[in-house]
Amino acid sequence: MMKQAVLDSKVALVNEIKEKFTNSQSSVVVEYRGLTVAEVTELRRALRAEGVEFKVYKNSMSQRAAEAAGFNGLVDQLTGPNAIAFSDDAVAPSRVLAKFAKTHEKLVLKAGIVEGKEVSLDTIKELASLPGREGLLSMLLSCLKAPIRKVACVTKAVAEAKESGASAPETKEVVEEAAVAAE
């Protein structure tokens, strides 16, 4: 009777890990051998601030979950003292873990899954160099704002030229100057 309860709890744990691998936008495996409790706490705090879940599981459970989810390449990486960061943000775990690893060389990035595909350490490092969600939104906003600003400047120049009674060629010059100035 007791053995069945233990088996059921292990099956439930494997299913939980499998769900996290398949439902997260990003999962990153790291080795934390040699980090102090204070350093791990600092890392967990940084990850939590970005909405990243950081869990330590038995490797055998993680390996079974990776196989069940179809991520067989990840199985070889799940050896030693590992932790896995799961997130709905494709970039956040890579960015936070890579930043932390720069100042704590005992944290070793190993492999991951991003948007349902196994990725190498190089891909994780590339993702780490991307700005966060807020930075990307800010960049998008500035790209969208530039054409609108240009239209507004040209419209204002046309209105001012008409108010001053400028002729068509003079209005054209004012509009061209406004368009160049808006760039």
C-alpha positions, 0 to 999 in steps of 0.5 A, a space after each residue: 500500500 505504501 509503495 503505491 502511494 510513493 509511486 503515485 507521488 512520483 508519477 504526479 511529480 514527473 507530470 508536473 515537471 513535464 507540464 512546466 517544460 511544455 507550457 513554459 515559454 522558456 525553461 533553463 537548466 543550470 548547475 548551482 554546485 558551490 553557491 552559498 545559501 545566500 547566493 541562491 537566495 539572491 538568485 531566487 529573489 532576482 528571478 522572482 522579480 522577473 516572474 520566473 519560477 526556480 525549482 530543484 527536482 531530483 534528476 531522475 524525475 526531471 529526466 523522465 519528464 524531459 523524455 515524456 515531453 519529447 526533449 530527449 537532448 535535455 536528458 544528458 544535461 540533467 546530471 549533478 546539482 541542477 535547478 530549472 528556471 521556468 517562465 512565461 517570458 521567453 527571455 527573462 530566465 536567460 537574461 537573469 541567469 546569465 547576468 547572475 553567472 557573470 558575477 558568480 562563476 559557480 552558476 553554470 548555464 547548461 541548456 534549455 527549452 525556448 518556445 517548445 524547442 531545445 536550445 543550446 548554451 549559445 542560444 541562451 546567451 544570445 537571448 540573455 543579451 536581448 532587452 527585457 519586455 519593457 525595453 522591447 516595448 519601449 523600442 517598438 513605441 519609438 519606432 511607431 512614434 517616428 512616422 507619426 511625429 513626421 506627419 505631425 511636423 509636416 502638417 503643422 508646417 503646411 498649416 503655418 505656411 497657409 496661415 502666412 499666405 505662402 505661395 505653393 512653391 514656398 509651401 513645398 519648401 517649408 514642407 520639405 524642410 519640416 520633413 527633414 527636420 522631423 527625421 
